[in-house]
Amino acid sequence: MRKLLLMALVSLTLFSCSKNDKTDSGDNPRIVLIPGFGNSGGEIPGTAFSLPSGIQLQGSITGESMSPVCTTLGFGSLVDVYLELKNTTAAEIKVTFPAGLTLYAASASDQNGFVAQNYDVTIAAGAVCIVKLNAYCINSSRSGSSSSSRYTWGPVCNAPAIVYFLKLLKDKDLSKDEDSQVQPSLWMISDTETDPVSSKQIWDIVRENIAAIPNR
């Protein structure tokens, strides 16, 4: 009996520690360092992204301006990239850049990119479309994109804090983010490690920032 009680107490302790590691004092996702964000090394956590079958990336994802641009997507201002997409089929194809999609900078001095909402572009059969993607930055200490910057696809990030942040942004009209609330809020939840109380305080600020952006 005594042994069973001891095992139960140990199990409860482990559960409590695990929960405290994952949430803060307000039951929000705990703000912790995310690999690939801020000054953290390592691979960004998430699911792999690939273009749909029949769509080919021509050349590289680049910070160098290309034209003519067939569509501009996103409202970030620090990681602006261009990609030339070719539809190799006889039917139009819709390409979706999902919320949470990341872009790995080839240079360690350049910022990695982040897509905050879902964006679609439909490419006609056999057509080529140059897409300009205005992404946000996830490394505040690095340089923004430039004509020499090159990128590869990163995963669609599934870190708990990022997933929660994307839910806050889902219905917002980011074209009307006149006070530029998204970028500093993104840095606040990804550039630091916090204790449970500080994490809640940061989320309170972030929610207030995002609430100021009009809905779509």
C-alpha positions in Angstrom: 0.0 0.0 0.0 2.8 2.4 1.0 4.6 1.5 -2.3 1.5 2.3 -4.4 1.0 5.6 -2.6 4.6 6.6 -3.2 4.2 5.7 -6.9 1.1 7.8 -7.1 2.8 10.8 -5.6 5.7 10.5 -8.0 3.3 10.3 -11.0 1.5 13.4 -9.8 4.7 15.3 -9.3 5.9 14.3 -12.8 2.6 15.4 -14.3 2.7 18.7 -12.5 6.2 19.4 -13.6 5.3 18.6 -17.2 2.3 20.9 -17.1 4.3 23.7 -15.6 6.9 23.3 -18.3 4.3 23.7 -21.0 2.0 26.4 -19.6 2.4 29.6 -17.6 0.5 31.1 -14.6 -2.4 32.1 -17.0 -2.6 28.7 -18.6 -1.1 30.1 -21.9 1.6 28.2 -23.8 4.8 28.9 -21.9 7.1 31.3 -23.7 10.4 29.4 -24.2 13.3 29.7 -26.7 12.4 28.1 -30.0 15.1 26.6 -32.2 15.8 28.7 -35.2 14.2 31.8 -33.6 16.0 34.6 -31.9 19.6 33.7 -31.2 18.7 30.0 -30.9 20.4 27.5 -33.1 19.0 24.3 -34.4 16.2 23.3 -36.7 12.8 25.1 -36.5 10.2 22.6 -35.2 7.4 21.8 -37.5 6.1 19.9 -40.5 7.9 20.0 -43.9 6.5 22.3 -46.6 6.6 21.5 -50.3 5.0 23.0 -53.4 2.1 21.1 -54.9 2.7 18.6 -57.6 3.1 20.3 -61.0 4.5 23.6 -59.6 8.2 24.1 -59.9 10.4 26.7 -58.3 12.6 28.3 -61.0 16.0 29.3 -59.5 16.2 30.2 -55.9 14.1 32.1 -53.3 15.8 35.4 -53.4 15.8 38.8 -51.8 16.7 40.3 -55.2 13.9 42.1 -56.9 12.3 40.3 -59.8 9.7 41.4 -62.3 7.0 41.4 -63.5 5.4 40.4 -60.1 2.1 38.6 -60.7 1.1 38.9 -57.0 2.3 40.2 -53.7 1.4 38.3 -50.5 1.8 39.1 -46.8 2.5 42.3 -44.8 5.9 41.7 -43.2 8.5 44.3 -44.0 11.8 42.8 -43.0 12.1 39.6 -45.0 10.8 40.3 -48.5 11.5 37.5 -51.0 10.8 36.7 -54.6 10.1 33.3 -56.1 9.4 32.3 -59.7 6.8 29.5 -59.9 6.1 27.6 -63.0 2.9 25.5 -63.6 4.1 22.5 -65.7 0.6 21.1 -66.2 -2.3 21.6 -68.5 -4.6 22.8 -65.6 -4.5 25.7 -63.2 -3.1 25.0 -59.7 -3.7 26.8 -56.4 -0.6 27.2 -54.3 -1.1 27.9 -50.6 1.6 29.4 -48.3 0.3 28.4 -44.9 0.3 30.4 -41.7 3.5 29.4 -39.8 5.5 28.7 -42.9 9.2 29.7 -42.3 12.0 30.5 -44.6 15.6 29.6 -43.8 18.2 32.2 -44.7 21.3 30.8 -46.5 23.5 33.3 -44.6 23.7 33.2 -40.8 23.7 37.0 -40.8 20.3 37.2 -42.5 16.9 36.9 -40.7 14.8 33.8 -41.2 11.3 34.6 -42.5 7.8 33.8 -41.1 4.4 33.8 -42.8 1.7 34.9 -40.4 -1.5 34.0 -42.3 -2.6 31.7 -45.1 -2.0 33.1 -48.6 -3.1 31.6 -51.9 -2.1 32.2 -55.5 -3.6 30.4 -58.5 -1.3 29.8 -61.4 -2.8 29.2 -64.9 -1.9 26.1 -66.9 1.7 26.4 -68.3 2.1 29.9 -66.8 5.0 31.4 -64.8 4.2 33.6 -61.8 6.7 35.7 -59.9 5.4 35.9 -56.3 6.6 38.6 -53.9 6.2 37.3 -50.3 6.5 39.9 -47.6 7.4 37.8 -44.5 8.1 38.7 -40.9 11.4 38.3 -39.1 12.1 35.7 -36.4 15.7 36.8 -35.6 15.8 40.4 -34.3 19.6 40.6 -34.0 20.2 39.7 -37.7 19.9 41.8 -40.9 16.8 42.0 -43.0 16.7 40.7 -46.5 18.8 42.3 -49.2 19.5 41.7 -52.9 22.2 39.2 -52.0 19.9 37.1 -49.6 18.9 33.6 -50.5 16.4 31.3 -48.8 15.1 27.8 -48.7 11.8 26.5 -47.4 11.6 25.9 -43.7 8.9 23.9 -42.0 5.4 25.1 -41.0 6.3 25.9 -37.3 4.3 24.0 -34.7 5.9 25.3 -31.5 3.0 25.8 -29.0 3.6 29.6 -28.6 3.6 30.1 -32.4 0.4 28.0 -32.9 -1.3 30.1 -30.2 0.0 33.4 -31.8 -1.3 32.4 -35.2 -4.8 31.8 -33.7 -4.7 35.4 -32.4 -3.9 36.6 -35.9 -6.2 34.4 -37.9 -9.1 36.9 -38.3 -7.0 40.1 -38.3 -6.6 42.4 -41.3 -2.8 42.7 -41.3 -2.9 45.3 -44.0 -4.4 47.6 -41.3 -1.6 46.9 -38.7 -0.9 50.6 -38.8 1.1 50.6 -35.5 3.2 47.6 -36.6 2.0 45.3 -33.7 2.7 41.9 -35.3 6.5 42.1 -35.7 7.4 43.2 -32.1 4.8 40.7 -30.7 6.4 37.9 -32.7 9.8 38.8 -31.2 8.4 39.0 -27.7 7.2 35.4 -27.8 10.2 33.8 -29.5 13.3 35.7 -28.5 13.4 34.8 -24.8 13.0 32.2 -22.1 10.5 33.1 -19.4 9.3 32.0 -16.0 5.5 31.2 -15.7 4.6 34.7 -14.3 6.6 36.6 -16.9 5.2 34.5 -19.7 1.6 35.4 -18.7 2.6 39.1 -18.5 4.0 39.0 -22.1 1.0 37.2 -23.4 -1.2 39.9 -21.9 0.7 42.5 -23.8 0.7 40.5 -27.0 -3.1 40.0 -26.9 -3.6 43.7 -26.3 -1.3 44.5 -29.2 -3.1 42.1 -31.6 -6.6 43.2 -30.4 -5.8 46.7 -31.7 -5.6 45.4 -35.3 -9.0 45.5 -37.0 -10.7 42.2 -38.1 -11.1 41.3 -41.7 
